[in-house]
Amino acid sequence: MAVNLGLDDRQSKKILLNMRKAGGYASDTEMIRAALRILRTLQEHVRNGFTDLIVQNPDTGDQLLIVGLDDVLRLNHGTHQEAGRTT
């Protein structure tokens, strides 16, 4: 299956390029596949009733709680707050 992705504004193209560089992906295709895998996984968790996502910095132990995961997946701005450091 071939997908043609057309971006007609410079900002979107710049964001895509920055995401690709930050992730170390060789191509836009590779980066988009990874993003789709993440999105699919998060959507599955939301369908199973999960609402929040906690990310942790392995170097500092700091955590960030992202609430409203269903809003994030619909490309709305979810609310997020610091969850604090765990020991």
C-alpha positions in Angstrom: 0.0 0.0 0.0 1.4 3.3 -1.0 0.6 6.5 0.8 1.3 10.0 -0.6 1.8 12.6 2.2 1.5 16.1 0.9 2.3 19.1 3.2 1.5 22.4 1.7 2.7 24.7 4.4 6.3 25.4 5.5 5.6 25.0 9.2 4.3 21.4 8.9 7.3 20.5 6.7 9.7 22.1 9.3 8.0 20.2 12.2 8.3 16.9 10.2 12.0 17.5 9.5 12.7 18.4 13.1 10.9 15.2 14.3 12.9 13.1 11.9 16.2 14.6 13.0 15.3 14.3 16.7 14.4 10.7 16.4 17.4 9.8 14.2 15.2 8.4 11.4 16.7 7.9 8.0 13.5 8.9 6.2 10.1 10.5 6.7 8.6 7.1 6.0 10.5 5.5 8.8 9.6 8.2 11.2 5.9 8.1 10.3 5.8 4.3 10.7 7.2 4.7 14.2 4.7 7.5 15.1 1.8 5.3 13.8 2.9 2.4 16.0 2.9 4.7 19.0 -0.5 6.1 18.1 -2.0 2.7 17.6 -0.6 1.5 21.0 -2.0 4.5 22.8 -5.4 4.2 21.1 -5.6 0.6 22.2 -4.9 1.6 25.8 -7.5 4.3 25.7 -10.0 1.7 24.4 -9.1 -0.5 27.4 -10.0 2.4 29.7 -6.7 4.0 30.4 -6.9 7.8 30.6 -3.4 9.0 31.7 0.2 8.6 30.5 3.2 8.9 32.8 6.6 9.5 31.2 9.8 9.4 33.3 13.3 10.8 32.8 15.6 7.9 33.5 18.5 10.2 34.4 16.6 12.3 37.1 13.7 10.1 38.0 11.4 13.1 37.3 8.0 12.2 36.0 5.5 14.0 33.9 1.8 13.1 34.0 -0.2 13.6 30.9 -3.9 13.5 31.6 -6.7 13.5 29.1 -5.0 11.0 26.8 -8.2 10.7 24.7 -8.0 14.4 24.0 -4.3 14.1 23.0 -5.1 11.3 20.6 -7.8 13.4 18.9 -5.2 16.1 18.4 -6.7 18.3 21.1 -4.5 19.9 23.7 -4.6 17.6 26.8 -3.8 19.0 30.2 -0.4 18.0 31.7 1.2 18.5 35.0 4.3 17.5 36.9 3.8 14.3 38.8 7.0 14.8 40.8 10.0 12.6 41.5 9.7 9.0 42.6 12.1 7.2 44.8 
